[in-house]
Amino acid sequence: MYRAKIKVTLRKSILDVQGKAVQSALHKLGYGDVESVRIGKYIELELNDDDETLARKNAEEACKKLLSNPVMEDYSFELEKV
């Protein structure tokens, strides 16, 4: 069994409206040193695969087909044996 720890973020070329709102709120709270904020998603998948290559393939396909929007988002993941 493997666990895929997936990070999905907006591409750098996409304006992160939610990140800008959080940055503004942080500035109002006195955290003026915050230069920028980017908001993303963190997802964990438990994959019932014994083979690391198959687990990696399944995690990759899940990211491409459902967990990220390839037009606007990038993703990366780490795989660990559990």
Buried (B, 14 or more C-beta within 10 A) or exposed (E): EBBBBBBBBBEEEBEBEEBBEBBEEBEEEEEEEEEEBBBBEEBEBEBEBEEEEEBBEBBBEBBEEEBBEEEEBBBEBEBEEE
